[in-house]
Amino acid sequence: MDVGDDGNQIAENVFVGGARPAIVLQGTSDNVVRRNVGCRGGDGELVREQTAYYDNGVRAVPRRNRLSANTTVRACRPR
């Protein structure tokens, strides 16, 4: 999610394979990211918050995002 994508939810998804992080909160705030699972993917964290910049060059720092129960496992399990 990019700058200005505030107030969203990413919840209960399964990310199979692919690079990590699978979810990047880039300069976005007030989001809920919970109970997501990554499996058979690359090494590293499933979720990352990072600073970005608005079109006018002002720095956008992620704030008040709520991250909980996001995990990475080796093998996918059916839900």
Short mmCIF file of the C-alpha atoms (twelve columns), coordinates in Angstrom:
data_MODEL
# 
_entry.id   MODEL 
# 
loop_
_atom_site.group_PDB 
_atom_site.id 
_atom_site.type_symbol 
_atom_site.label_atom_id 
_atom_site.label_alt_id 
_atom_site.label_comp_id 
_atom_site.label_asym_id 
_atom_site.label_seq_id 
_atom_site.Cartn_x 
_atom_site.Cartn_y 
_atom_site.Cartn_z 
_atom_site.pdbx_PDB_model_num 
ATOM 1  C CA . MET A 1  0.000  0.000   0.000  1 
ATOM 2  C CA . ASP A 2  1.332  3.394   -0.916 1 
ATOM 3  C CA . VAL A 3  1.159  6.950   0.415  1 
ATOM 4  C CA . GLY A 4  -2.445 8.018   0.964  1 
ATOM 5  C CA . ASP A 5  -3.834 4.470   1.214  1 
ATOM 6  C CA . ASP A 6  -4.924 5.029   4.806  1 
ATOM 7  C CA . GLY A 7  -7.561 3.293   6.911  1 
ATOM 8  C CA . ASN A 8  -7.647 -0.132  5.237  1 
ATOM 9  C CA . GLN A 9  -7.621 -3.739  6.413  1 
ATOM 10 C CA . ILE A 10 -5.525 -6.617  5.124  1 
ATOM 11 C CA . ALA A 11 -6.748 -9.643  7.027  1 
ATOM 12 C CA . GLU A 12 -6.664 -13.438 6.887  1 
ATOM 13 C CA . ASN A 13 -4.825 -13.842 3.581  1 
ATOM 14 C CA . VAL A 14 -2.429 -16.618 2.598  1 
ATOM 15 C CA . PHE A 15 0.609  -15.640 0.522  1 
ATOM 16 C CA . VAL A 16 2.077  -18.705 -1.207 1 
ATOM 17 C CA . GLY A 17 5.601  -18.324 -2.548 1 
ATOM 18 C CA . GLY A 18 6.957  -15.039 -3.793 1 
ATOM 19 C CA . ALA A 19 9.379  -12.565 -2.337 1 
ATOM 20 C CA . ARG A 20 9.174  -11.151 1.153  1 
ATOM 21 C CA . PRO A 21 7.862  -8.882  2.440  1 
ATOM 22 C CA . ALA A 22 4.508  -9.746  0.879  1 
ATOM 23 C CA . ILE A 23 2.819  -6.696  2.435  1 
ATOM 24 C CA . VAL A 24 4.493  -3.269  2.442  1 
ATOM 25 C CA . LEU A 25 2.940  -0.267  4.159  1 
ATOM 26 C CA . GLN A 26 4.825  2.529   2.425  1 
ATOM 27 C CA . GLY A 27 4.105  5.859   4.087  1 
ATOM 28 C CA . THR A 28 0.524  4.862   4.845  1 
ATOM 29 C CA . SER A 29 -1.227 5.083   8.224  1 
ATOM 30 C CA . ASP A 30 -4.175 3.857   10.298 1 
ATOM 31 C CA . ASN A 31 -4.319 0.423   8.664  1 
ATOM 32 C CA . VAL A 32 -5.023 -2.965  10.237 1 
ATOM 33 C CA . VAL A 33 -2.900 -5.913  9.076  1 
ATOM 34 C CA . ARG A 34 -3.827 -9.076  10.956 1 
ATOM 35 C CA . ARG A 35 -3.798 -12.860 10.767 1 
ATOM 36 C CA . ASN A 36 -2.029 -13.122 7.399  1 
ATOM 37 C CA . VAL A 37 0.125  -16.164 6.663  1 
ATOM 38 C CA . GLY A 38 3.073  -16.492 4.304  1 
ATOM 39 C CA . CYS A 39 4.266  -19.935 3.219  1 
ATOM 40 C CA . ARG A 40 6.816  -21.347 0.778  1 
ATOM 41 C CA . GLY A 41 8.208  -17.901 0.163  1 
ATOM 42 C CA . GLY A 42 11.521 -16.174 0.470  1 
ATOM 43 C CA . ASP A 43 13.205 -15.433 3.752  1 
ATOM 44 C CA . GLY A 44 12.343 -12.384 5.753  1 
ATOM 45 C CA . GLU A 45 9.447  -10.612 7.316  1 
ATOM 46 C CA . LEU A 46 5.897  -10.922 5.976  1 
ATOM 47 C CA . VAL A 47 4.955  -7.286  6.680  1 
ATOM 48 C CA . ARG A 48 7.131  -4.170  6.498  1 
ATOM 49 C CA . GLU A 49 6.461  -0.530  7.279  1 
ATOM 50 C CA . GLN A 50 8.650  2.011   5.540  1 
ATOM 51 C CA . THR A 51 8.874  5.733   4.898  1 
ATOM 52 C CA . ALA A 52 7.911  7.108   1.486  1 
ATOM 53 C CA . TYR A 53 7.353  10.528  -0.106 1 
ATOM 54 C CA . TYR A 54 4.295  12.410  -1.327 1 
ATOM 55 C CA . ASP A 55 4.391  13.722  -4.910 1 
ATOM 56 C CA . ASN A 56 5.426  17.139  -3.555 1 
ATOM 57 C CA . GLY A 57 8.499  15.634  -1.871 1 
ATOM 58 C CA . VAL A 58 7.201  15.769  1.714  1 
ATOM 59 C CA . ARG A 59 8.176  12.709  3.741  1 
ATOM 60 C CA . ALA A 60 5.330  10.280  4.565  1 
ATOM 61 C CA . VAL A 61 6.008  8.273   7.713  1 
ATOM 62 C CA . PRO A 62 3.700  5.330   8.494  1 
ATOM 63 C CA . ARG A 63 1.798  5.916   11.751 1 
ATOM 64 C CA . ARG A 64 -0.731 4.089   13.896 1 
ATOM 65 C CA . ASN A 65 -0.794 0.920   11.781 1 
ATOM 66 C CA . ARG A 66 -1.950 -2.066  13.807 1 
ATOM 67 C CA . LEU A 67 -0.097 -5.290  12.968 1 
ATOM 68 C CA . SER A 68 -1.048 -8.510  14.759 1 
ATOM 69 C CA . ALA A 69 -0.727 -12.280 14.368 1 
ATOM 70 C CA . ASN A 70 0.973  -12.191 10.952 1 
ATOM 71 C CA . THR A 71 3.145  -15.284 10.529 1 
ATOM 72 C CA . THR A 72 5.428  -17.108 8.151  1 
ATOM 73 C CA . VAL A 73 5.446  -20.914 8.005  1 
ATOM 74 C CA . ARG A 74 7.419  -23.406 5.894  1 
ATOM 75 C CA . ALA A 75 4.441  -25.357 4.542  1 
ATOM 76 C CA . CYS A 76 0.955  -24.222 3.642  1 
ATOM 77 C CA . ARG A 77 -1.906 -25.863 5.471  1 
ATOM 78 C CA . PRO A 78 -5.439 -25.990 4.096  1 
ATOM 79 C CA . ARG A 79 -7.878 -23.710 5.875  1 
# 
